[in-house]
Amino acid sequence: MSWPSVYGGGDPRRPDDIKPYKRPPVREEDQDPDLRSIASLGLGMAGLFTKNPYFSWGALFMSISAMCCMSHPEVNMKQATTALMFSLSGLLSSY
């Protein structure tokens, strides 16, 4: 194995041969799940089933945080709104 074939070609001592890194595009189905939305969904369901307002408040704050920090809003909005509805339902049922 020669050096250029292992490291993708180009000599690092020659600035003309340096290739900038290009991130491959990510498809919708290959994205990682948003952990804040999953946590808020779980807390919202726990608050709804146990009628514990602390779970529901935690779910509300987590779902608002998830909505504010979305990297791809068009993909993750459905999960975030579902988590928000669970947290609001848990708050309404506990008070």
HELIX and SHEET records of a PDB file:
HELIX    1   1 TRP A    3  VAL A    6  1                                   4    
HELIX    2   2 PRO A   15  ASP A   17  5                                   3    
HELIX    3   3 GLU A   28  ASP A   30  5                                   3    
HELIX    4   4 LEU A   35  THR A   50  1                                  16    
HELIX    5   5 PRO A   53  CYS A   68  1                                  16    
HELIX    6   6 PRO A   73  SER A   94  1                                  22    
END                                                                             
